[in-house]
């Protein structure tokens, strides 16, 4: 078997293959709830993709991300009017990057007190700034929100505001908890990976969003596109700027959730995945080889002989 074949085969273990359909279901359920139900200006449809990529590798992540969007739109009884299918390209990129981050060990716990305060402050400031800027553009005008995000109901925007604020408060609180109380600066590495993933996803998604759907997808992100359009930006510029707001904050939340999930699993379970050693780092230590029985038995005899 060639080097490439071994690299591919190593990623598709039985555990990874079993995890992939579960991850696809998680993507679809959460994504539909957040985008179509709550109308939030984020997506939350790639937790399963990133989990598979981080644990399994780039190829399982890529396939999980692409299949999630394709099944979501085209599977009988699931799609029903969804417009997510063309974004399978974006899902594939997200899964591919997640696999690379997993192989680089960016989701590994890193305990250390020296840089905790600095890391926590920087992370929380960046997250807070992006969240506030996203909030101001998504909910700047109730008329724009209701006219672009389906249904002229005041409850629609109030509900969306409430849930988006709750998500951000919980997210920032958990990040602070991980950094200050647990002393785990690994959370910063995971969130940084999410930021990079979000930027890449925004760049890939912008032309799809603009040219396939005209900037209107029926989700909470449409209000952000409308805000930039009202400011004089072109359709492509508006969709790109919307992506650079929504995708980074969404992927930072998503990667932290995956980091939290992985940190909650047993080390033995994680070690059985292809990227297990990268995720556990120094916490995985091989057991010292036990002495052969005959040598262990000979030792006391030799000492006894020497004593006699």
DONU-86774 format. One record per residue: x, y, z of N, C-alpha, C in turn. Coordinates in pm, whole numbers, plus 50000, padded with zeros to 5 digits. Layout:
REM DONU-86774
XYZXYZXYZ ...
***
This chain:
REM DONU-86774
500854988150000500005000050000500885012450000 500595021949910501405033949898501205043350016 502045053450021501995063150130500655070450132 500165074750015498895081850009497745072950054 497755060350010496695051150050496695048850200 497875047550259497955045750405497445058150477 497755069950423497305082450486495785083250483 495185079250370493725079550358493095069050448 493615056850444493045045850523493125048650672 494195055150714494375057950857493285067150911 492735075750825491715085150871490325078950882 490065068550803488725062650800488685049850883 488875051451013488725040051103487245037551127 486935026451190485525023151217484855033851302 485565038951402484985049151490484685061951413 485555065851323485325077851244484125076051152 484035064451087482925061750996481595061651070 481585056251192480355056151272479995070351317 480995078451347480745092051395480205101151286 480575098751162480215107951053478695109951036 477865099451029476425101851015475815108751136 476345105951254475875112751375476185127751364 477395130851318477805144751303476955151951199 476615145151090475765151150987474395154551045 473845145551124472545148151187472615160051281 473705161051358473885172451449473935185551370 474685185551260474775197451176473405202151128 472625192751077471335196151017470365201151122 470275194051234469315197851339469655211451398 470905213551437471295226351495471215237651392 471695234851271471665245151168470255249651135 469355240051120467965243551089467325251551203 467585247251326466995254051442467475268451451 468765270651435469345283951450468985293151334 469065287851211468875296351095467415298351057 466645287751059465245288751017464305291151133 464635285851249463755287251364463975300151441 465235302451483465545314051567465985326251488 466325324551359466745335551272467945343051328 468915335851381470105342351436471085345951324 471905356251344472885360251242474155351651246 474015339351288475085329551286474495316551232 475295306051224474845293951154474735281651246 475785278551319475825266951409475525253851337 475955252751211475685240751133476965232851102 478025235251177479275228251148479955222251271 479225220951381479805214751500480205200351469 479315192951404479635179051369480805178151272 480835187251174481925187351077483275189451145 483345199351231484615202451297484995191351394 484025185351461484315174251553484925162551478 484335158851364484865147851284486255151251232 486445163451181487735167351129488815167151234 488515172651351489515173251458489895159251506 488905150451519489175136851568489735127651459 489185129051338489525119451233490585124051137 490495136351090491455141250992490785149450884 491555154850791491025163850688489985157450597 490205145050552489285138950457487915135650518 487845129350636486525127350697485805140550725 486555150850767485945163850790485385169650662 486155168850555485725174050425484435167250379 484405153950387483235146450340482015149350429 482225150050559481115152950650480525166750623 481395176650603480905190150575480125190950446 480625184650341479945185150211478615177550216 478635165550273477415157350277476335163750364 476725170750469475735177150556474845186650477 475455195250396474675205050321473905198450206 474515188550141473825181750031472615173950080 472785166650191471675159050247470595168550299 471025179250363470095189050418469125194150310 469645196950192468775202450087468105191750003 468825181249966468335172349862467745159249911 467975155450037467415142850085465905143950097 465145134050050463675134550059463205135850203 462295145250226461745147050359462575155450452 463755159850407464615167950494464755182150439 465045183150309465335196150250464175205850255 463085202450189461835210250186462075225450179 462645230050070462805244350049464115250050096 464975242150153466265247250199467125251550080 467995261250104468885266249999470355263650033 470605253850115471945251750169472865243850076 472315236849977473085227649895474375233149837 474345244549768475585249649708476675252849809 476295254749936477295257650038478055245050083 477805233850013478575221750042480065224250020 480385233249930481795236749908482375242950034 481615251950094482075258150219482215247950329 481235238850340481305228350442482525219650424 482865216750300484055208650273485325215850318 485405228850291486575236750333486675237050485 485555238750553485555238950700486055225750756 485565214650701485995201550748487455198850721 487925203050604489335201350569490225208950666 489875221450694490675229450788490625223650929 489455218750970489335212751103490275200951117 490375192751011491295181451014492735185951028 493095196750959494465201950971494715207451111 493745214551167493915219751304494085208251402 493305197451381493425185851469494795179551460 495335178251340496655172351323497765181251379 497515194351382498485203651441498375204451593 497375197751649497225197651795496675210351854 495915218151775495405230851825494245229151924 493695217251933492585214852026493065207252150 494365207152171494925200152286494865209152410 494485203852525494525211952648495945216652678 496065229152718497375234852751497245242352883 497635235852988497545242053120498765250953144 498515262753196499615271853225499065285053275 499625289953383499105302153444499755314953393 500935313953337501715325953307501035335053205 500455329153101499865337152995498345337553000 497755331953104496305330953109495615344453102 496075353853182495415366753191495475374053057 496655374552998496805381252868495955374352762 496025361152757495255353652658493755355752676 493305355752802491895357452830491405371152788 492165381352821491765394952788491685396852636 492705392352566492725393852419491555386352357 491365373752399490285365552342488925371852368 488675376252490487375381752523487125395052453 488165403252438488005416052368487675413852221 488405404652156488145401852014486735396251995 486375386552078485045380452066483945390852092 484125398652197483125408752230482965419152121 484085423652062484025433851958483295428651834 483625416451792482955410751674481465408551703 481165403951823479765401351858478945414251858 479495424951916478775437651921478585443551782 479615442551700479515447851564478505439951483 478505426951500477515418551432476115421951479 475955423551609474655426851668474115440051612 474985450051604474545463251559474075463051414 474685454551332474285453951191473095444751170 472995434251249471875424951231470565431051282 470635438551391469425443551455469345458851456 470095465151365470095479751361468745485551322 468005478151240466695482851195465715471351199 464665472851279463665462151287462935460551155 462735471751082462065470750953462905462750854 464215465750850465105458350760465145443650798 465185440850928465235426850974463985419350930 462835425150957461585418150928461325416850778 461745426650700461495426050557462455416450486 463625413950548464615405350484464695391550546 464145389650664464275376850734462895370750758 462045371450660460765364350661459845368450775 458695373550742457655375950840457755389450906 456755397650899456765410950959456225410551100 456915403651187456475402251325457515408051420 457065416251514458005421951611458615410851697 457875399951716458385388951796459595382451730 459635382451597460735376251525462065382551563 462155395851556463405402551588463675402251738 462635403351821462835402851966463365389152009 462795378651951463245365151983464685363151939 464995367851818466355366251766467365373851850 467035386151887467915393951974468175386852106 467095381852164467195375152294468115363052288 467905354552189468695342352181470145345252141 470345354852051471725358252013472475363952134 471825372552208472465377852329472775366852429 471835357352446472065346352540473225337652495 473295334652364474395326552312475735333352339 475815346252313477075353452331477475354252479 476515356452567476825357052710477355343652759 476695332852719477145319452759478525316452702 478715319952575479995317352510481135324752577 480975337752598482025345652663482255340752805 481175336952874481325331753010482115318753013 481855309752917482575297052913484045299052877 484305308352785485705311152751486455316552873 485825325852944486445331053066486665320153169 485695311153182485825299953277486995291053239 487105287853110488185278953065489555285253090 489645298353068490955304953080491295308453224 490355314053297490645318953433490585307753537 489505299953534489315289953639490035276953610 489965272353486490655259853451492115262153416 492465274453382493845277353344494265270253216 493335268953122493595261353000493685271052882 494905274852845495075284052733494875276952599 494675263852601494345256752478493075262052415 492175267752497490955273552444491265284752346 492325292452372492695303352282493145297852147 493895286952148494325280752022493125275851942 492165269752012490975264851943490155276251885 489985286951963489215298451915489935305251800 491265305951806492035311751696491855303551569 491825290351584491545281651469490155284651413 489195287251502487855290751458487825303951383 488595313651430488675326551362489215324951220 490295317351206490885314951073489905307350983 489215297451040488235289850964487085298650918 486645307551006485545316550973485895325950858 487115331150859487535340050750487575332450618 488135320350621488165312250499486765308950450 485865305550543484485302250506483775314350445 484035326250500483415338350447483845341050304 485135339450277485665341850143485065332050043 484935319350083484385309149994482875311049974 482175314950079480715315850074480195328250004 480955339150007480455351949955479955351049810 480745345449717480225344749579479015335549565 478965324849647477805315949643476565323349690 476715330249802475605337849861475115348749767 476055355449700475705366649613475075362149482 475715352649415475315349549278474265338349269 474175329749371473145319449368471825324649425 471925333049529470725336949603470485351849609 471355359849549471145374249551471225380149689 471935373449780472105378649916470935375750007 469965367749963468785364650044468665349650059 468815344850182468735330450208467615326850305 466965337050363465895334450458466375332450600 467665334850627468205333350762468465347150823 468925347150947469165359751016470295367950958 471135361850875472255369250816471785378750705 470565376950655470075385550547469995400150591 469665402350717469555416050767470905423150763 471995415750783473325421750778473665425650635 473325416950539473535420050398472745432650362 471505433450409470675445150379471275457950437 471875456750556472485468450618473645473750534 474475464850484475605469150401475115474250264 474075468050210473515472750084472965486850098 472315489350212471785502750237472895513150249 474085508650290475225517650302475935520250171 475475514050061476055516749931476975506049876 477165495049948478035484449899477345476349790 478165470549702477625461649600477145448749665 476445440549587475935427949641477065419049691 478115417749609479235409249650479935414949773 480155427949775480795434249892479955432050017 478645433150003477755431450118477785417250171 477755407450080477775393550125479135389950185 480205395550130481525392850186481665398950325 481225411350341481295417850473480405410650573 479225406350527478365398550617479065385850661 479715379050566480425366750600481565369150697 482255380350680483385383350768482935387350908 481635389950925481085392051058480525378951115 479635372651038478925360951089479805348651100 480615345950998481395333550998482445332951108 483255343351131484235342251239483605340051376 482555347751409481945346051541481295332251552 480675327651442480055314451441481105303551460 482205304351388483215293851395484005294451525 484145306251585484795306851716483915300051821 482615302251814481695295251905481765280251880 481715276451754481695262251718482975255151761 484125261151734485375254651771485525253651923 485015263551994485095262552140484185251452191 483005250052131482105239152170482785225752147 483455224352032484155211852002485305209852101 486035220352131487115219552230486555215152365 485405220252402484765216752529484315202152527 483755197752414483305183852402484495174252414 485555177152341486735168552344487335168152484 487345179652551487875180052687487035172152786 485765169652750484865162152839484905147152816 485535142852706485605128652675486785122252748 486705109152766487795102052833489015101552742 490205101652802491435101152724491535088252645 491065077352701491135064552632490285064752506 489105070952514488215071752398488855080252288 489395091852325490015100852227491215094252161 491995086952240493225080852188492965070752078 491745065852067491425055851965491095061951829 491045075351821490805081951694492135085151627 492135087251495493385089751423494205101451478 493535112151522494255123751575494365123451727 494115111851786494085110951932495345115752000 496495111451951497755115452015497965130452006 497575136451894497735150951877496835158651972 495675152952004494725159752090495055158152237 495765147652272496105145152412497505149952446 498375150452348499725155552370500485147652474 501065154652567501915148252667501135140352769 499805142152766499005134652863499015119752832 499355116252709499445102052673500875097552691 501115089452789502455084552817502465069452810 503345063752732503385049152723503765043052857 503135031852888503465025053013504845018953003 505645019753110506975013853106506884998853088 507754993253006507684978652983507944971053112 507124961053134507294952953255508444943153234 509114940253341510264931053333509794916953304 510504909653218510134895653191510064887653319 509164877853316508954870053438510204862753483 510984857553384512154849853424513204858753487 513354871453434514314880553495513864884653633 512524887253645512014891253776512214880053876 512094867553826512254856253917513724853953950 514604856553851516024854053874516634864053970 516044876353973516664886654057516774882454202 515684878754267515764874754408516674862654429 516664853354328517494841554344518974845454345 519354854454255520744858754249521154865454377 520214874254428520564881054552520704871254666 519814861054664519894851154770521184843254759 521584840054634522834832654614524024840954661 523954854154630525064862654671525154863554821 523994863654886523994864855032524534852455097 524274840655032524774828355090526264827055066 
***
